């Protein structure tokens, strides 16, 4: 990428986009155009068209998306498929129309079939049934991959797709209704530890910053205890307990968001669609997995977070709740063969995000 060329980072306030923005600035890219959701609704075709006609970016990082955990994905199914399809369709199409030199579309490893062999290779896409709880989101992301491939084939564009594994890091979502498992457990354990220590100042500060439902730090202790209990943080006279959904047996891979950003910039700087296009007449699976190549059970993750936070109470696994896919480990052979690998180990990353959370 030309250091002076204009770069548009869509979704720069989120976990993914903020990490990419930080990474670009650290590498000396300073001609970066940004828009908040209030400034530019990416689901609105007319507004997206006007933006690209006015700004004419040379490079686009498409990190904007509606994201969430199992509960959010399964509850807001229509929102997840509609909003993600609209964002992708508008940004990718207008990137083509305005002559963008290269685009990077960010998806998710939930695109792979529920029962695909492990680790997940790029070639396993569309070989079997998807996990039901996040099927609408996965279908939207698969459509994004195919849209990039199709525009490249028909129009000669240079649109790349990457599929990061589960991400965590600065600017993560700690909303207990919508967050993914790692940030949710960090917040739960932090609040549980505060209950153990009778540290109501920390609890109220936490809830003032990010209310749970309609409950903030200004509510009564009884109201706060009630809302915490509804999200699996309960206290009796003798102990504090944290509830975790499922059996704890599913295995998950976690990637530090700034490592992911480094991989994305690496790909945009060094690779083109022709580098990942197969030589056969059928062009498929040109996307690239981004991950660590290592996974951990949810039970092991919960215990690791518990130890780092310093929570002394009990962890309870609610087996009546869904586990989701039992394992999601990506095969990163394609990316490592190109010369990139993750740097931040999971324990180090959890310590960093826990410190970030306390500071924010």
C-alpha positions in Angstrom: 0.0 0.0 0.0 1.1 3.5 -0.8 1.8 5.3 2.5 0.2 8.5 1.1 -2.9 6.9 -0.5 -6.3 7.4 1.2 -7.4 4.5 3.3 -11.0 4.0 4.6 -11.4 1.9 7.7 -15.1 1.0 8.1 -16.0 0.2 11.7 -13.0 2.0 13.2 -14.6 2.2 16.7 -15.1 -1.6 17.1 -12.7 -4.2 18.4 -11.5 -5.1 14.9 -11.5 -1.7 13.3 -9.8 0.1 16.2 -7.0 -2.4 16.2 -6.5 -2.0 12.4 -6.6 1.8 12.8 -4.0 1.7 15.5 -1.8 -0.7 13.5 -2.0 1.5 10.4 -0.9 4.6 12.3 2.0 2.8 13.9 3.2 1.8 10.5 3.1 5.4 9.2 -0.2 5.5 7.3 -1.7 8.8 8.1 -4.1 9.6 5.2 -7.0 7.7 6.8 -10.7 8.5 6.4 -13.1 7.6 9.1 -16.9 7.9 9.7 -18.8 7.0 12.8 -22.2 5.1 12.5 -24.0 8.4 13.1 -22.0 10.1 10.4 -22.5 7.3 7.9 -25.0 4.5 8.1 -23.5 1.8 6.0 -26.8 0.0 5.5 -28.1 3.0 3.6 -27.1 2.6 -0.2 -27.6 6.3 -1.0 -25.3 7.5 1.8 -22.6 5.0 1.0 -22.7 5.9 -2.6 -22.3 9.6 -1.8 -19.4 8.8 0.6 -17.4 6.9 -2.0 -18.1 9.5 -4.7 -16.8 12.2 -2.4 -13.8 10.5 -0.7 -12.6 8.0 -3.4 -10.4 5.9 -1.1 -7.7 3.8 -2.7 -7.8 1.1 0.0 -10.7 -0.2 2.2 -10.7 -2.3 5.3 -14.2 -3.5 5.7 -14.3 -4.2 9.5 -17.8 -2.8 10.1 -20.4 -5.5 11.1 -23.1 -6.3 13.6 -21.6 -8.8 16.0 -22.4 -10.6 19.2 -22.3 -13.9 21.2 -24.6 -16.9 21.2 -27.5 -15.1 22.9 -27.4 -12.1 20.5 -26.9 -14.2 17.4 -29.8 -16.5 18.3 -32.2 -13.7 19.4 -31.7 -11.1 16.8 -31.4 -13.4 13.8 -33.1 -11.0 11.3 -31.0 -8.1 12.4 -27.7 -10.1 12.0 -28.4 -11.2 8.5 -30.0 -8.0 7.2 -27.6 -5.5 8.6 -24.5 -7.5 7.7 -25.7 -8.1 4.1 -26.5 -4.5 3.6 -23.2 -3.2 5.0 -21.2 -5.6 2.8 -23.3 -5.1 -0.4 -23.0 -1.3 -0.2 -19.3 -1.1 0.7 -18.1 -3.8 -1.7 -20.2 -2.5 -4.6 -19.3 1.1 -4.2 -15.6 0.1 -3.8 -15.9 -1.4 -7.3 -17.8 1.6 -8.7 -15.3 4.1 -7.3 -12.2 2.2 -8.4 -10.8 1.1 -5.0 -7.4 -0.5 -5.6 -7.7 -3.1 -2.9 -10.3 -4.1 -0.3 -10.0 -6.4 2.7 -13.3 -8.0 3.9 -13.3 -9.4 7.4 -15.5 -12.3 8.2 -15.5 -14.9 10.9 -14.7 -18.6 11.4 -18.4 -19.3 12.1 -18.7 -19.6 8.3 -17.5 -23.2 8.6 -19.9 -26.2 9.0 -20.7 -27.2 12.6 -19.2 -30.6 12.2 -16.3 -29.8 9.9 -13.1 -31.7 10.5 -10.6 -29.9 12.8 -8.6 -27.8 12.3 -10.7 -25.8 9.9 -9.2 -25.5 6.5 -10.4 -22.9 4.0 -11.6 -25.7 1.6 -14.2 -26.8 4.2 -16.4 -23.9 3.4 -19.9 -24.9 2.2 -19.3 -28.6 2.7 -22.0 -29.2 5.4 -24.6 -27.6 7.7 -23.8 -24.5 9.7 -24.2 -24.1 13.5 -27.9 -23.1 14.0 -27.4 -20.4 16.7 -25.3 -18.1 14.4 -26.5 -19.3 11.0 -27.8 -15.9 9.8 -24.6 -14.2 10.6 -22.5 -16.9 9.0 -24.6 -16.8 5.8 -24.0 -13.1 5.6 -20.3 -13.5 5.9 -20.2 -16.3 3.4 -22.1 -14.0 1.0 -19.3 -11.4 1.6 -16.6 -13.9 0.6 -18.5 -14.9 -2.5 -19.2 -11.3 -3.4 -15.5 -10.4 -3.3 -14.6 -13.5 -5.4 -17.3 -12.8 -7.9 -16.4 -9.1 -8.4 -12.8 -10.2 -8.8 -13.7 -12.7 -11.4 -16.2 -10.5 -13.4 -14.7 -7.1 -12.9 -11.0 -7.7 -12.2 -11.1 -6.1 -8.8 -8.6 -6.9 -6.1 -10.8 -7.7 -3.1 -9.4 -10.0 -0.4 -11.2 -11.9 2.4 -9.9 -13.0 5.8 -11.6 -15.1 8.4 -10.2 -14.3 11.9 -10.8 -16.7 14.8 -12.4 -15.5 18.1 -10.9 -12.1 18.9 -10.4 -10.2 22.1 -8.6 -7.0 23.0 -9.0 -3.2 23.6 -12.4 -1.8 22.8 -14.0 -5.2 23.2 -17.7 -5.5 24.0 -18.3 -6.2 27.7 -22.1 -5.9 27.5 -23.3 -9.1 29.3 -26.3 -9.4 27.0 -24.3 -9.2 23.8 -20.6 -10.0 24.4 -18.5 -13.0 23.5 -17.4 -15.5 26.1 -13.9 -14.1 26.9 -14.9 -10.5 27.7 -18.1 -11.7 29.4 -16.1 -13.9 31.7 -13.6 -11.1 32.5 -16.5 -8.8 33.5 -18.3 -11.5 35.5 -15.2 -12.5 37.4 -14.4 -8.8 38.1 -17.8 -8.1 39.5 -17.8 -11.4 41.4 -14.4 -10.6 43.0 -15.8 -7.1 44.0 -18.8 -8.9 45.6 -16.4 -11.1 47.6 -14.5 -8.1 48.8 -17.7 -6.1 49.4 -16.3 -3.5 47.1 -19.4 -1.6 46.2 -17.5 1.4 44.9 -16.0 -0.7 42.1 -19.4 -2.4 41.3 -21.2 1.0 41.1 -18.4 2.4 39.0 -18.6 -0.5 36.6 -22.4 -0.3 36.3 -22.3 3.5 35.8 -19.9 3.0 32.9 -21.9 0.1 31.4 -25.4 -0.4 32.8 -26.9 -3.9 32.7 -30.4 -3.4 31.3 -31.8 -0.4 33.2 -29.6 -1.0 36.3 -26.7 1.4 36.9 -24.5 2.2 39.9 -27.2 4.5 41.3 -29.6 1.7 41.9 -30.0 0.0 45.4 -27.8 -2.9 46.4 -30.8 -5.2 46.3 -31.5 -4.2 42.7 -27.9 -4.6 41.7 -27.7 -8.0 43.3 -30.8 -9.1 41.5 -29.6 -8.0 38.0 -26.2 -9.6 38.7 -27.9 -12.9 39.7 -29.9 -12.9 36.5 -26.6 -12.9 34.6 -25.1 -15.6 36.6 -23.3 -13.7 39.4 -24.8 -14.7 42.7 -23.8 -14.2 46.4 -24.9 -16.2 49.4 -23.8 -15.7 53.0 -20.8 -17.9 52.5 -19.8 -17.7 48.8 -20.0 -16.0 45.4 -20.7 -18.0 42.3 -20.3 -17.3 38.6 -22.4 -19.2 36.1 -21.0 -20.2 32.7 -23.2 -21.5 29.9 -22.9 -25.1 28.7 -20.7 -27.9 29.8 -17.4 -26.2 29.6 -16.1 -28.8 27.1 -16.2 -26.9 23.8 -12.8 -25.8 22.6 -12.2 -22.3 21.3 -9.2 -20.5 19.8 -8.6 -16.8 20.8 -6.5 -14.2 19.0 -5.3 -10.9 20.4 -7.0 -8.2 18.2 -3.8 -6.3 17.6 -2.2 -9.5 16.2 -5.2 -9.8 13.9 -4.7 -6.2 12.7 -1.1 -6.9 12.0 -2.1 -9.9 9.9 -4.6 -7.8 8.0 -2.1 -5.0 7.2 0.5 -7.7 6.3 -2.0 -9.1 3.7 -2.9 -5.7 2.3 0.7 -4.8 1.9 2.1 -8.0 0.4 -0.7 -10.0 -1.2 -3.2 -9.7 -4.1 -6.1 -11.8 -5.2 -3.9 -13.5 -7.9 -1.7 -14.8 -5.1 -4.5 -16.8 -3.5 -6.5 -17.6 -6.7 -6.4 -21.3 -7.6 -5.1 -22.4 -11.0 -8.2 -24.4 -11.7 -11.2 -23.1 -13.7 -13.4 -23.1 -10.5 -12.3 -20.2 -8.3 -13.3 -21.0 -4.7 -12.1 -20.7 -1.1 -9.7 -17.7 -1.8 -10.2 -16.4 1.8 -7.5 -16.7 4.4 -7.8 -17.9 8.0 -6.2 -15.8 10.7 -5.6 -17.5 14.1 -3.0 -18.9 16.5 -3.4 -22.6 15.6 -4.0 -23.3 19.4 -7.2 -23.8 21.3 -8.5 -24.2 24.9 -11.7 -25.6 26.5 -14.2 -23.1 27.9 -13.6 -24.6 31.4 -9.8 -24.0 31.1 -10.5 -20.5 29.9 -12.8 -19.8 32.8 -10.2 -21.1 35.3 -7.4 -19.1 33.6 -9.5 -15.9 33.8 -10.5 -16.7 37.4 -6.8 -17.0 38.4 -5.8 -13.8 36.6 -8.6 -11.7 38.1 -8.1 -13.2 41.5 -11.7 -14.4 42.0 -11.8 -17.0 44.9 -15.4 -18.2 44.5 -17.0 -21.0 42.5 -17.6 -21.5 38.8 -20.8 -23.3 37.9 -21.5 -24.7 34.4 -25.2 -24.6 33.4 -25.5 -27.7 31.3 -29.1 -26.8 30.3 -27.6 -23.9 28.1 -26.2 -24.5 24.6 -22.6 -25.3 24.0 -22.5 -24.2 20.4 -20.0 -25.8 18.1 -17.8 -28.2 20.1 -14.6 -27.2 18.5 -13.5 -24.3 16.3 -9.8 -24.4 15.6 -8.6 -22.8 12.3 -5.9 -24.2 10.1 -3.5 -21.3 9.6 -1.1 -23.1 7.2 -2.0 -20.7 4.3 -1.1 -17.6 6.3 2.0 -19.0 8.0 3.3 -20.2 4.7 3.1 -16.6 3.6 5.3 -15.5 6.5 3.0 -14.4 9.3 2.2 -15.8 12.7 0.6 -14.6 16.0 2.8 -13.1 18.7 0.7 -12.7 21.8 0.0 -15.8 23.9 -3.4 -16.3 25.5 -2.4 -15.8 29.1 -0.4 -12.6 28.3 -3.4 -11.3 26.2 -5.9 -12.0 29.0 -3.7 -10.1 31.5 -3.5 -7.2 29.0 -7.2 -7.0 28.4 -8.1 -7.4 32.1 -5.8 -4.4 32.8 -7.4 -2.5 29.9 -10.8 -3.2 31.3 -10.0 -2.0 34.8 -8.5 1.2 33.3 -11.6 1.9 31.3 
